[in-house]
């Protein structure tokens, strides 16, 4: 059945629907609670057809009798039932930025969408601020239905100068039924606005039809570790660093060594997006092999520089890369000083290596094999 203005429709491949208020070409504009949503007409299924407008009939009533006004028979918008998906009680929330013109990225604007991949309604608030500001600029707030992608706000090129931090707050709930409660959360993270000017930083994502810059707010019911700092663990880490510093001060000093560029710290970012233009088609093992390969290259290049400090930024994540680096430093590159890098500068996700002359291996280690 063709879609007409006034029809009440539901979406074929998404949750939602409403009344068609206008049609332009093959795009139907659907009124959902006061908001017009553009949808392809072929993606709409008519659930209630608009009543055909009929010409008013000639009244036979005496002229002195008032004719009652004709009531609008257009059906009121109805709230369609939520169709829950298997595994949808595990929450996944993503915010993604699509360029409006990726071929002219230096002039393009960016549309932000929030993806609610769960059987829960979520009330979401999104705000941003510049690095040197304390107050937040509100960007979006509202309720997002289950299993749906919602347009949130648009960024212009001029907005990027003050787009250094992004904060997302959310509360999850269900309507008209019992549900397992989810903890509300406040997630704040740093945004590298320079990536919005690089086409290769926009990457494929399973929730989007075009390449995007995406941030996982919640993944499988968990806030990513780099966004979720445990205050108690932070306090313990600071105390441990103070104890270590005291022990080093009290211990006999080592014989002085000649330090090459000891005041300079080499920073090596081992995150996948720094090593690859795109990770499409790469397995986790491929990515890990390249990260270890990069680590090995840097270590070999600096083995003859006693005192050189190198910070390897690996992120906290699940600890796979960190464990792999520790294994290399314990066996292949043993004898060097290894410690957590400055938390103030790198958080929990970096390891500092200080090169010692006694730590150079007798032979050049082989590079890790690629699968």
C-alpha positions in Angstrom: 0.0 0.0 0.0 1.4 3.4 -1.0 2.0 5.9 1.8 -0.1 9.1 1.9 -0.2 12.2 4.0 -2.3 11.5 7.1 -1.5 7.8 7.2 -0.2 6.3 10.5 2.8 4.2 9.8 5.4 2.2 11.7 9.0 1.7 10.5 10.0 -1.5 8.7 13.5 -1.8 10.0 13.5 0.3 13.2 11.4 0.9 16.3 9.0 3.9 16.1 6.4 5.4 13.9 3.7 8.1 13.8 1.6 10.1 11.3 2.8 11.2 7.9 2.6 15.0 7.7 4.1 15.6 4.3 5.9 13.7 1.5 8.8 15.0 -0.6 9.8 12.6 -3.4 10.5 9.2 -1.8 10.9 10.8 1.7 8.0 10.8 4.1 8.2 13.1 7.1 6.7 11.4 10.1 5.4 13.2 13.2 6.7 11.5 16.4 5.5 13.3 19.5 5.9 16.7 17.8 9.1 16.0 15.9 9.3 15.4 12.2 11.5 12.4 11.2 12.5 11.9 7.5 12.1 8.2 6.5 12.2 6.5 3.1 8.6 5.7 2.0 9.6 2.1 1.3 10.7 1.8 4.9 7.2 2.7 6.2 4.3 0.2 6.8 0.8 1.7 6.9 -1.0 0.7 10.1 -4.0 3.1 9.7 -5.0 4.8 6.5 -6.1 8.4 6.4 -9.8 8.9 5.9 -10.6 10.1 2.4 -11.6 13.7 2.4 -15.2 13.9 1.1 -17.0 16.9 -0.2 -19.6 18.3 2.2 -23.1 17.2 1.3 -26.0 19.6 0.5 -27.9 20.0 3.8 -31.7 19.5 3.7 -32.1 20.9 7.2 -34.1 24.2 7.5 -31.9 27.3 7.3 -32.8 28.1 10.9 -31.1 24.8 12.1 -27.4 25.0 12.8 -25.3 22.3 11.1 -22.7 20.8 13.5 -19.1 21.2 12.4 -17.4 18.2 10.8 -14.9 16.7 13.2 -11.3 15.9 12.0 -11.3 12.1 11.5 -7.5 11.9 11.2 -6.4 9.3 13.8 -4.3 10.7 16.6 -0.6 9.6 16.8 -0.3 6.3 18.7 2.7 5.1 20.7 3.7 1.8 19.2 4.7 -1.1 21.4 8.4 -1.7 22.1 9.8 -4.8 20.4 12.5 -6.1 22.7 15.5 -7.9 21.1 17.4 -11.0 22.4 20.3 -9.9 24.6 18.9 -6.3 24.6 19.0 -6.1 28.4 22.7 -5.7 28.1 23.2 -2.0 27.4 25.4 -0.5 24.6 25.4 3.3 24.1 27.4 5.0 21.4 27.7 8.6 20.3 28.9 9.1 16.7 29.8 12.1 14.5 29.0 12.1 10.8 30.4 14.7 8.5 27.8 16.4 6.4 30.3 16.7 3.5 33.3 14.3 3.8 34.7 15.4 0.5 35.2 18.9 1.9 36.1 18.0 5.4 37.8 21.3 6.2 34.4 23.1 5.7 32.0 20.4 6.7 29.7 20.4 9.6 29.1 17.3 11.8 25.9 15.6 12.9 26.0 13.9 16.3 23.8 10.8 16.8 23.2 8.8 20.0 22.7 5.1 19.5 20.7 3.2 22.2 21.4 -0.5 21.5 19.3 -1.9 24.4 15.7 -2.7 25.5 15.7 0.2 27.8 14.6 3.8 27.4 17.4 6.1 28.3 17.2 9.7 29.4 20.4 11.3 28.0 22.2 14.6 28.6 25.2 15.6 26.4 27.4 18.7 27.1 30.8 20.0 26.0 33.4 22.5 27.1 36.8 23.9 26.2 39.8 22.6 28.0 40.3 25.9 29.9 36.7 26.3 30.9 34.9 25.0 34.0 31.3 25.4 32.8 29.6 23.1 30.3 27.7 24.0 27.2 24.5 21.9 26.8 24.2 20.1 23.5 21.3 17.7 23.8 18.9 16.2 26.4 15.9 13.9 25.9 14.5 10.4 26.1 15.7 7.9 23.5 13.6 4.9 22.8 15.0 1.3 22.9 17.0 0.0 19.9 17.1 3.2 18.0 19.5 5.9 16.7 18.6 9.5 17.5 19.9 12.7 16.0 21.3 14.8 18.9 22.9 18.0 17.7 25.0 19.5 14.9 28.6 20.9 15.2 29.9 23.7 13.0 33.6 24.2 12.2 33.6 27.2 14.5 32.4 24.9 17.4 35.5 22.7 17.2 37.8 25.2 18.8 35.9 24.8 22.2 35.1 21.1 21.8 37.9 19.6 24.0 35.8 17.7 26.5 32.5 15.8 26.1 30.3 14.7 29.0 27.3 12.3 28.8 24.9 11.5 31.6 22.2 8.9 31.3 19.5 7.0 33.3 18.0 3.8 32.0 14.5 2.5 32.6 11.6 0.6 31.1 7.9 1.5 30.8 4.9 -0.5 31.9 6.8 -3.6 33.0 9.3 -4.8 35.6 13.0 -4.5 34.8 16.5 -5.0 36.2 17.8 -1.7 37.3 20.9 -0.1 35.7 23.2 2.3 37.5 23.0 5.9 36.2 26.3 7.2 35.0 28.3 10.3 34.2 31.0 9.8 31.6 33.5 12.5 30.7 36.3 12.2 28.2 38.8 14.1 26.1 38.1 14.9 22.5 40.9 15.4 20.0 39.2 18.0 17.8 42.0 17.8 15.2 40.7 14.4 14.1 37.6 16.1 12.7 39.9 17.6 10.0 41.3 14.2 9.0 39.3 12.0 6.7 41.1 8.8 7.7 39.9 9.4 11.3 36.3 8.7 10.2 36.0 5.0 10.3 33.3 2.3 9.6 31.1 1.5 12.6 28.4 -1.2 12.8 25.8 1.3 13.9 26.3 3.7 11.0 26.0 3.6 7.2 28.9 6.0 6.7 32.3 6.5 8.3 32.1 8.3 11.7 34.2 9.3 14.7 32.5 7.3 17.4 32.8 7.0 21.2 31.6 4.0 23.2 29.7 5.4 26.2 28.6 2.0 27.5 29.8 -1.3 26.1 28.1 -4.5 27.3 26.8 -2.8 30.4 30.2 -1.4 31.3 31.7 2.1 31.0 35.0 1.8 29.2 37.9 1.7 31.7 39.6 4.8 30.6 36.4 6.8 31.4 35.8 5.1 34.7 38.5 5.9 37.3 38.0 4.3 40.7 38.7 7.0 43.4 39.8 4.3 45.9 42.2 2.7 43.4 43.5 6.2 42.5 44.2 6.9 46.2 46.0 3.6 46.6 48.1 4.2 43.5 49.2 7.6 44.8 50.1 6.2 48.2 52.1 3.4 46.6 54.0 5.9 44.4 54.9 7.9 47.5 56.2 4.8 49.3 58.2 3.8 46.3 59.7 7.3 46.2 60.6 7.1 49.9 62.3 3.7 49.5 64.3 5.0 46.5 65.5 8.0 48.5 66.5 5.8 51.5 68.3 3.2 49.4 72.0 3.6 48.6 72.4 5.4 45.3 73.6 3.5 42.3 76.9 4.4 40.7 76.4 7.3 38.4 75.8 6.5 34.7 76.3 8.7 31.7 72.8 9.8 30.6 72.1 10.5 27.0 69.4 13.1 26.6 68.2 12.2 30.1 66.0 15.2 30.4 64.1 14.3 27.2 61.3 11.7 27.4 60.3 9.9 24.3 56.5 9.3 24.1 55.3 6.4 22.0 51.5 6.1 21.5 50.7 2.4 20.9 46.9 2.9 20.4 45.7 1.3 17.2 44.4 4.5 15.7 47.9 6.0 15.9 49.5 3.0 14.1 46.9 2.3 11.4 45.0 4.6 9.1 42.1 2.1 9.5 41.7 -1.2 11.4 39.0 -2.5 9.0 39.7 -6.2 8.3 42.3 -6.5 11.0 41.9 -9.0 13.8 42.9 -8.2 17.4 46.0 -10.4 17.0 47.1 -8.4 13.9 46.7 -5.2 15.9 48.6 -6.6 18.9 51.4 -7.9 16.7 51.9 -4.4 15.2 51.9 -2.8 18.6 54.6 -5.1 19.9 56.5 -4.6 16.6 56.4 -0.8 17.2 57.6 -1.3 20.8 60.5 -3.5 19.7 61.6 -0.9 17.1 61.7 1.9 19.7 63.6 -0.3 22.2 66.2 -1.4 19.7 66.8 2.2 18.5 67.5 3.3 22.1 69.4 0.4 23.7 72.7 2.3 23.4 71.4 5.4 25.2 71.8 4.8 28.9 69.4 7.0 30.9 67.0 7.5 28.1 63.4 7.5 29.3 60.7 6.2 27.1 56.9 6.3 27.9 54.8 3.7 26.1 51.2 4.8 26.1 49.0 1.7 25.9 45.8 2.6 27.6 44.2 0.6 30.5 41.6 -1.4 28.5 41.6 -5.1 29.5 45.4 -5.1 30.1 46.3 -7.4 27.1 48.8 -5.0 25.6 50.2 -4.0 29.0 50.8 -7.7 29.9 52.5 -8.2 26.5 54.9 -5.3 27.1 55.7 -6.6 30.6 56.5 -10.0 29.1 58.9 -8.4 26.5 60.6 -6.3 29.3 61.0 -9.3 31.5 62.5 -11.6 28.9 63.7 -9.9 25.7 64.7 -6.5 27.2 65.3 -7.4 30.8 67.6 -5.2 33.0 66.0 -1.9 32.4 64.1 0.2 34.9 60.3 -0.2 34.5 57.6 1.8 36.3 54.2 3.3 35.8 54.4 6.6 34.0 53.2 9.8 35.7 49.5 9.4 36.5 49.0 13.2 36.2 50.1 13.2 32.6 49.1 9.7 31.3 46.5 8.3 33.8 46.8 4.5 34.5 47.5 3.7 30.8 51.3 4.2 30.3 54.6 2.5 31.2 57.9 4.2 31.6 61.2 2.5 30.7 64.6 3.9 31.6 67.4 2.4 29.5 70.3 0.9 31.4 73.6 -0.1 29.8 73.4 -3.6 31.4 70.0 -4.3 29.8 71.1 -4.5 26.2 70.5 -8.0 24.8 73.4 -9.9 23.3 71.7 -10.4 20.0 69.1 -8.6 18.0 65.7 -10.1 18.8 63.6 -11.3 16.0 60.4 -9.3 15.0 57.1 -10.8 16.0 55.5 -12.9 13.4 52.3 -11.7 11.6 49.5 -14.1 11.2 
